[in-house]
C-alpha cells in the first residue's frame, strides 16, 4: 500500500465544500462529487461519517480502499473529487464491515474510476 502525494489530497474545507456542491454520481454506498479545474491535478477528498460507519477500523478500511482505487485508476482527469459514504454499512452484521460488503464497495470504487476513461 502506497501513500498518495500530498498534492493529490484535498485538505482545505473550502475546497471540499465547493466540490460537494457539484451534482453527484451515486452508487449504492457512495456519492461521487466532481468539479473540473484548470490545474493539471486530480485531487481526492474523502467524507466517511461516523453515522454511516460506526467503527473506526471500518472507516479507515473504506478510506484505504478509496485511495487505492484512486491510485490505480488508469486515467486522472483535471478535477477535484470528493467521495462521500451515503449508506450505512453493516445493517445485518451488527455495524461491522464484512467481506461481502467490502467486495461490493471495492467494486463500486473501481467501476467509478474505470468509467472516467
C-alpha positions as CSV (number, residue, x, y, z in Angstrom):
1,X,0.0,0.0,0.0
2,X,1.4,3.3,-1.0
3,X,0.7,6.9,0.2
4,X,-0.7,9.5,-2.1
5,X,1.4,12.6,-2.7
6,X,0.1,15.5,-0.6
7,X,-0.6,17.5,-3.7
8,X,-3.3,14.9,-4.7
9,X,-5.3,15.2,-1.5
10,X,-8.0,17.8,-0.9
11,X,-7.3,19.2,2.6
12,X,-8.9,22.6,2.8
13,X,-12.6,22.7,3.9
14,X,-13.4,25.4,1.4
15,X,-12.2,23.2,-1.5
16,X,-14.1,20.2,-0.1
17,X,-17.3,22.3,0.4
18,X,-17.1,23.7,-3.1
19,X,-16.8,20.2,-4.5
20,X,-19.7,18.9,-2.5
21,X,-22.0,21.4,-4.2
22,X,-21.5,19.6,-7.5
23,X,-24.1,17.2,-8.7
24,X,-23.0,13.7,-7.6
25,X,-22.9,10.4,-9.4
26,X,-24.5,8.0,-7.0
27,X,-24.0,4.3,-6.3
28,X,-25.4,2.0,-3.6
29,X,-22.9,3.2,-1.0
30,X,-21.3,6.4,-2.3
31,X,-21.9,9.7,-4.0
32,X,-19.0,11.0,-6.1
33,X,-18.8,14.8,-6.4
34,X,-16.6,16.0,-9.1
35,X,-15.5,19.5,-10.2
36,X,-13.3,20.2,-13.2
37,X,-10.3,22.6,-12.7
38,X,-7.7,24.2,-14.9
39,X,-4.6,22.9,-13.0
40,X,-3.1,19.7,-14.2
41,X,-4.1,17.9,-11.0
42,X,-6.6,15.2,-10.0
43,X,-7.2,15.6,-6.3
44,X,-9.3,13.4,-4.0
45,X,-11.1,14.1,-0.7
46,X,-12.9,11.5,1.4
47,X,-16.0,12.0,3.6
48,X,-16.7,8.9,5.6
49,X,-19.0,10.0,8.5
50,X,-19.2,8.1,11.8
51,X,-23.0,7.9,11.5
52,X,-22.6,5.7,8.4
53,X,-19.6,3.6,9.5
54,X,-19.6,3.2,13.3
55,X,-16.3,1.5,13.8
56,X,-13.0,3.4,13.2
57,X,-11.5,0.3,11.6
58,X,-14.3,0.2,9.0
59,X,-13.9,3.9,8.2
60,X,-10.2,3.5,7.8
61,X,-10.6,0.5,5.6
62,X,-13.1,2.3,3.3
63,X,-10.6,5.2,3.0
64,X,-7.8,2.8,2.2
65,X,-9.9,1.1,-0.5
66,X,-10.9,4.5,-2.0
67,X,-7.3,5.8,-2.0
68,X,-6.0,2.6,-3.6
69,X,-8.7,2.6,-6.3
70,X,-7.8,6.3,-7.0
71,X,-4.1,5.5,-7.2
72,X,-4.6,2.6,-9.6
73,X,-7.1,4.4,-11.8
74,X,-5.9,4.3,-15.5
75,X,-6.6,8.0,-16.2
76,X,-6.6,11.0,-13.9
77,X,-8.5,14.0,-15.5
78,X,-8.1,17.5,-14.3
79,X,-10.7,17.6,-11.5
80,X,-11.3,17.6,-7.8
81,X,-13.2,14.6,-6.5
82,X,-14.9,14.0,-3.1
83,X,-16.1,10.5,-2.3
84,X,-18.9,10.6,0.3
85,X,-20.3,7.5,2.0
86,X,-24.1,7.8,1.9
87,X,-25.4,4.4,3.0
88,X,-24.8,2.9,6.4
89,X,-22.7,-0.3,6.4
90,X,-23.2,-3.4,8.4
91,X,-27.0,-3.2,8.8
92,X,-27.2,-7.0,9.1
93,X,-23.9,-7.6,10.7
94,X,-24.1,-5.5,13.9
95,X,-22.5,-2.4,12.3
96,X,-19.4,-4.3,11.1
97,X,-18.0,-4.2,7.6
98,X,-17.9,-7.8,6.4
99,X,-16.2,-9.4,3.4
100,X,-19.3,-9.3,1.1
101,X,-19.8,-5.5,1.7
102,X,-16.0,-4.9,1.3
103,X,-16.0,-6.6,-2.1
104,X,-19.1,-4.6,-3.2
105,X,-17.5,-1.3,-2.0
106,X,-14.3,-2.1,-3.8
107,X,-16.2,-3.0,-7.0
108,X,-18.1,0.3,-6.9
109,X,-15.0,2.3,-6.4
110,X,-13.1,0.5,-9.2
111,X,-16.1,0.9,-11.6
112,X,-16.3,4.6,-10.9
113,X,-12.6,5.2,-11.7
114,X,-12.8,2.9,-14.7
115,X,-15.7,4.9,-16.1
116,X,-13.6,8.1,-16.0
117,X,-11.7,6.8,-19.1
